[in-house]
Amino acid sequence: MKQFYGLLTVLFMSLNGLGAQTANDAFMMKKGEICIAVPYQYSSWDHYWEGTLYRDNPNLGTVSSHMVAPMFALGLHSRLNLIAGLPWMKTKASAGTLRGESGFQDLSLWLKGKVINFEINPKHRLEVMASVGLILPVGSYYADYLPLSLGLGCKAFGSRLMANWFSDFGLFASANVGYDARSNVKGDRTNYYTDQGYQTNEYKMPNLLTGGLTLGYFKNTTRVELQYNMMNTQGGVDIRRNDAPFLTSNMDQTQIGAMIQQRMPFHKNLGIILMAAHTLSGRNVGKSNSFGIGLLYQFKLFNKTKSEVAK
């Protein structure tokens, strides 16, 4: 999840475009349905923002990551879904002496509910959805190793709110906003500086504000999306000149992306996902480009109860 952040915010920024249901997209599984997806993503950057200074770093060269992110979404109810994901990552720098990491990153568990379903007329409807979730580090990675760390090493409680418009001819639009409250992280350093100096090895992590806009088409077996996503840490400081980023750095980022999901004509339960994303601007993050491909399989896990059928 998270490229200085490009490597580290893979889950937040990039999985939005990987096609399986996410905590902040416009779609939900029907009751009893389950979707299992296994997307792969490659991301890289060779320039970054050191504060507001856009530069390269010969001691890093090109920083890249490979990620495989198994995830599933289950329809517990027509208005309530369970979503979970656990990515495996590998990072690398093409120059210098820093060695990359590999392993599992953070487990994410989300409950996503449909709050409002309002039919404007027979051809248009509005929906409001909300998600709450936990992000829990499960890998044995070393967090204070940016930009090659697999994650930030902190627990987080996340919330998302989505407003969606759908038309019966396939066009849809969605806007989302989110907030992650993050726990402190313990490390090897016994002092650090953000808004002030701290004499402790427990780092106070800034919380995270997220947002996004999506314009798309979804009809029959084809889904296409154009996306704009942003994130903003609520605090932190800039990277000092020629220094490494720190866990509490002020990391902001805006990205654009596109995603295509196509169900297979020979087996409509099976689908393929293609995605791409590009970082437009940032602060203390890498200017990354990402490309991904994946498979998904959707099927009915259980049927409606007799009482529901009777209704």
C-alpha positions as CSV (number, residue, x, y, z in Angstrom):
1,M,0.0,0.0,0.0
2,K,1.9,2.3,0.3
3,Q,6.6,4.0,-4.1
4,F,8.0,6.1,-1.3
5,Y,4.3,5.8,-1.0
6,G,4.1,4.4,-4.5
7,L,5.5,1.2,-3.2
8,L,3.7,1.4,0.1
9,T,0.2,2.6,-0.8
10,V,-0.3,0.0,-3.5
11,L,-3.4,-1.3,-1.7
12,F,-4.9,2.1,-1.3
13,M,-4.2,3.7,-4.6
14,S,-3.8,0.9,-7.0
15,L,-6.2,-1.8,-6.0
16,N,-8.9,0.7,-6.8
17,G,-8.2,-0.2,-10.4
18,L,-7.7,-3.9,-10.1
19,G,-11.3,-4.8,-10.9
20,A,-12.4,-7.0,-8.0
21,Q,-14.8,-5.3,-5.6
22,T,-13.0,-2.9,-3.2
23,A,-14.1,-1.0,0.0
24,N,-14.6,2.2,-2.0
25,D,-16.0,1.2,-5.4
26,A,-19.6,1.5,-6.6
27,F,-20.5,-2.2,-6.6
28,M,-21.7,-4.9,-4.2
29,M,-22.1,-8.6,-4.4
30,K,-25.6,-10.1,-4.2
31,K,-26.4,-12.2,-1.2
32,G,-24.7,-15.6,-1.3
33,E,-22.3,-14.6,-4.1
34,I,-18.5,-14.6,-3.8
35,C,-15.9,-13.2,-6.0
36,I,-12.3,-14.3,-5.7
37,A,-9.6,-12.3,-7.6
38,V,-5.9,-12.7,-8.0
39,P,-4.4,-9.5,-9.5
40,Y,-0.7,-8.9,-10.3
41,Q,0.7,-5.4,-10.5
42,Y,4.1,-4.0,-11.5
43,S,4.9,-0.4,-10.3
44,S,8.1,1.7,-10.8
45,W,9.6,5.2,-10.5
46,D,12.9,6.8,-11.1
47,H,12.0,10.4,-10.0
48,Y,10.4,11.5,-6.8
49,W,9.4,14.6,-4.8
50,E,11.7,15.5,-2.0
51,G,9.2,17.8,-0.3
52,T,8.2,19.9,-3.4
53,L,11.6,19.4,-5.2
54,Y,11.2,17.0,-8.1
55,R,14.4,15.0,-8.6
56,D,16.1,11.7,-9.3
57,N,18.5,9.7,-7.0
58,P,21.5,7.9,-8.6
59,N,21.9,5.9,-5.4
60,L,18.5,4.3,-6.0
61,G,18.1,4.3,-9.8
62,T,14.7,2.8,-10.6
63,V,12.6,1.6,-7.6
64,S,10.2,-1.1,-8.6
65,S,7.7,-3.5,-7.0
66,H,5.9,-6.7,-7.9
67,M,2.7,-7.4,-6.1
68,V,0.2,-10.3,-6.1
69,A,-2.8,-9.4,-4.1
70,P,-5.4,-12.2,-3.5
71,M,-8.7,-10.9,-2.4
72,F,-12.3,-11.9,-2.1
73,A,-15.8,-10.3,-1.6
74,L,-18.7,-12.1,-0.1
75,G,-22.4,-11.1,-0.2
76,L,-23.5,-11.6,3.4
77,H,-26.8,-9.8,2.6
78,S,-28.2,-7.9,-0.3
79,R,-27.0,-4.7,1.5
80,L,-23.9,-6.0,3.3
81,N,-20.6,-7.4,2.0
82,L,-17.4,-8.7,3.5
83,I,-14.2,-7.9,1.7
84,A,-10.7,-9.2,2.5
85,G,-7.2,-9.0,0.9
86,L,-3.6,-10.0,1.7
87,P,-0.9,-8.8,-0.8
88,W,2.5,-10.4,-1.3
89,M,5.1,-7.9,-2.5
90,K,8.7,-7.8,-3.7
91,T,10.7,-4.5,-3.9
92,K,14.0,-3.6,-5.7
93,A,16.2,-0.6,-6.4
94,S,18.3,-0.9,-9.6
95,A,21.3,1.1,-8.2
96,G,23.1,1.5,-4.9
97,T,23.5,-0.9,-2.1
98,L,20.0,-1.1,-0.6
99,R,18.5,-4.5,-1.1
100,G,14.8,-5.0,-1.6
101,E,12.3,-6.9,0.6
102,S,9.8,-9.6,-0.2
103,G,6.9,-11.1,1.7
104,F,3.3,-10.6,2.8
105,Q,2.3,-7.1,3.7
106,D,-1.0,-6.1,5.5
107,L,-4.2,-8.0,5.9
108,S,-7.3,-5.8,5.2
109,L,-10.8,-6.7,6.4
110,W,-13.8,-4.6,5.4
111,L,-17.6,-4.5,5.9
112,K,-19.4,-2.6,3.1
113,G,-23.0,-1.6,3.3
114,K,-25.6,0.0,1.1
115,V,-27.2,2.8,3.1
116,I,-29.5,4.4,0.5
117,N,-30.9,3.1,-2.8
118,F,-33.0,5.8,-4.5
119,E,-34.6,5.5,-7.9
120,I,-34.8,8.9,-9.6
121,N,-36.8,7.5,-12.5
122,P,-36.9,4.2,-14.4
123,K,-33.6,5.0,-16.1
124,H,-31.5,6.5,-13.3
125,R,-30.8,5.7,-9.6
126,L,-28.6,6.9,-6.8
127,E,-26.9,4.9,-4.1
128,V,-25.0,5.7,-1.0
129,M,-22.6,3.2,0.5
130,A,-20.3,3.1,3.5
131,S,-17.4,0.8,4.5
132,V,-15.5,0.3,7.7
133,G,-12.4,-1.9,8.0
134,L,-9.2,-2.9,9.7
135,I,-5.7,-3.0,8.3
136,L,-3.4,-5.3,10.2
137,P,0.3,-5.9,9.5
138,V,0.9,-9.7,9.2
139,G,4.2,-9.9,7.4
140,S,7.6,-9.9,9.0
141,Y,8.9,-6.9,7.0
142,Y,11.0,-4.1,8.4
143,A,8.9,-0.9,8.2
144,D,11.6,1.7,8.8
145,Y,13.2,0.9,5.4
146,L,11.6,3.4,3.0
147,P,11.4,3.5,0.1
148,L,11.9,-0.3,-0.1
149,S,9.8,-1.4,2.8
150,L,6.7,-3.5,2.0
151,G,4.5,-1.4,4.4
152,L,4.3,1.1,7.2
153,G,3.9,-1.4,9.9
154,C,0.9,0.3,11.6
155,K,-2.5,-0.9,12.3
156,A,-5.3,1.3,11.0
157,F,-9.1,1.7,11.3
158,G,-10.5,2.8,8.0
159,S,-13.8,4.4,6.9
160,R,-15.2,5.1,3.4
161,L,-18.3,6.9,2.1
162,M,-19.4,6.5,-1.5
163,A,-22.1,8.3,-3.6
164,N,-23.0,6.5,-6.9
165,W,-25.1,7.3,-9.9
166,F,-26.2,4.5,-12.3
167,S,-28.1,4.6,-15.6
168,D,-29.9,1.7,-17.3
169,F,-27.8,2.2,-20.5
170,G,-24.6,1.3,-18.6
171,L,-23.0,4.6,-17.7
172,F,-22.2,5.2,-14.0
173,A,-20.2,7.7,-11.8
174,S,-18.9,7.4,-8.3
175,A,-17.3,9.7,-5.7
176,N,-15.7,8.5,-2.5
177,V,-14.0,9.9,0.5
178,G,-12.2,8.1,3.3
179,Y,-10.2,8.4,6.5
180,D,-7.7,6.0,8.1
181,A,-6.9,6.4,11.8
182,R,-3.4,4.8,12.3
183,S,-1.7,3.4,15.3
184,N,1.9,4.3,16.5
185,V,4.8,2.2,15.2
186,K,7.8,1.1,17.2
187,G,11.2,1.1,15.6
188,D,15.0,1.2,16.2
189,R,15.4,4.9,16.2
190,T,15.2,6.4,19.7
191,N,14.4,10.0,18.6
192,Y,12.7,11.6,15.6
193,Y,11.3,14.9,14.5
194,T,7.9,15.8,13.0
195,D,6.1,18.9,14.4
196,Q,8.5,18.7,17.3
197,G,11.4,16.5,18.6
198,Y,10.4,13.2,20.2
199,Q,12.8,11.1,22.4
200,T,11.2,7.7,21.9
201,N,11.3,4.7,19.7
202,E,7.5,4.8,19.2
203,Y,6.6,6.9,16.2
204,K,3.3,8.8,16.0
205,M,1.9,8.1,12.6
206,P,-0.1,10.8,10.8
207,N,-3.6,9.7,9.8
208,L,-4.7,9.5,6.2
209,L,-7.4,11.2,4.1
210,T,-8.4,9.7,0.8
211,G,-10.7,10.5,-2.0
212,G,-11.6,9.6,-5.6
213,L,-13.8,10.0,-8.6
214,T,-14.7,7.3,-11.1
215,L,-16.5,7.5,-14.5
216,G,-17.4,4.2,-16.0
217,Y,-19.5,1.8,-18.2
218,F,-20.8,-1.5,-17.0
219,K,-23.1,-3.5,-19.2
220,N,-23.5,-7.3,-19.5
221,T,-20.0,-8.8,-19.3
222,T,-17.9,-5.6,-19.8
223,R,-16.8,-3.0,-17.2
224,V,-14.6,0.0,-18.0
225,E,-13.5,2.7,-15.6
226,L,-11.5,6.0,-15.6
227,Q,-10.3,7.0,-12.2
228,Y,-8.9,9.9,-10.3
229,N,-7.6,9.2,-6.8
230,M,-5.9,11.2,-4.1
231,M,-4.4,10.8,-0.7
232,N,-3.1,13.2,1.9
233,T,-1.4,12.5,5.2
234,Q,-2.7,14.6,8.0
235,G,0.7,15.8,9.3
236,G,4.4,14.8,9.0
237,V,7.4,16.6,7.6
238,D,9.2,16.8,4.3
239,I,12.2,14.6,3.5
240,R,15.4,16.6,4.2
241,R,17.8,17.2,1.3
242,N,19.5,13.9,0.2
243,D,18.0,12.1,3.1
244,A,15.8,9.0,3.2
245,P,12.1,9.2,3.8
246,F,10.8,8.4,7.3
247,L,7.6,6.6,8.4
248,T,6.1,9.9,9.6
249,S,6.9,11.9,6.4
250,N,4.2,14.1,4.9
251,M,3.1,12.0,1.9
252,D,0.6,13.3,-0.6
253,Q,-0.3,11.9,-4.0
254,T,-2.8,12.2,-6.9
255,Q,-3.2,9.5,-9.5
256,I,-5.2,8.8,-12.7
257,G,-5.9,5.3,-13.8
258,A,-8.0,3.1,-16.1
259,M,-9.4,-0.4,-15.6
260,I,-11.1,-2.9,-18.0
261,Q,-12.8,-6.0,-16.7
262,Q,-14.1,-8.5,-19.2
263,R,-16.0,-11.8,-18.4
264,M,-15.1,-14.7,-20.7
265,P,-17.7,-15.7,-23.3
266,F,-16.9,-19.4,-22.8
267,H,-17.3,-19.2,-19.0
268,K,-19.1,-16.1,-17.6
269,N,-18.0,-16.8,-14.0
270,L,-14.4,-16.2,-15.1
271,G,-13.1,-12.8,-15.9
272,I,-9.8,-11.0,-16.8
273,I,-8.8,-7.6,-15.4
274,L,-6.4,-5.0,-17.0
275,M,-5.3,-1.8,-15.3
276,A,-2.9,1.1,-15.5
277,A,-2.2,4.1,-13.2
278,H,0.0,7.2,-13.4
279,T,1.0,9.6,-10.6
280,L,0.3,13.2,-11.5
281,S,1.7,15.0,-8.5
282,G,2.9,14.3,-5.0
283,R,4.9,15.3,-2.0
284,N,7.6,13.0,-0.6
285,V,6.5,10.2,-2.9
286,G,7.7,8.6,-6.1
287,K,6.3,9.6,-9.5
288,S,5.2,6.0,-10.3
289,N,3.6,4.2,-13.2
290,S,1.7,1.0,-12.6
291,F,0.4,-1.8,-14.8
292,G,-1.6,-4.8,-13.8
293,I,-3.4,-7.9,-15.0
294,G,-5.5,-10.4,-13.0
295,L,-8.1,-13.1,-13.0
296,L,-11.4,-13.2,-11.1
297,Y,-13.9,-15.9,-10.5
298,Q,-17.5,-15.2,-9.3
299,F,-20.0,-17.8,-8.2
300,K,-23.0,-18.5,-6.0
301,L,-21.8,-19.7,-2.6
302,F,-25.3,-20.1,-1.0
303,N,-28.9,-19.5,-2.0
304,K,-31.6,-17.4,-0.4
305,T,-33.4,-18.9,2.6
306,K,-36.9,-20.2,2.3
307,S,-38.3,-17.2,4.1
308,E,-36.6,-14.8,1.7
309,V,-37.8,-16.8,-1.3
310,A,-41.4,-16.6,0.1
311,K,-41.1,-12.8,0.4
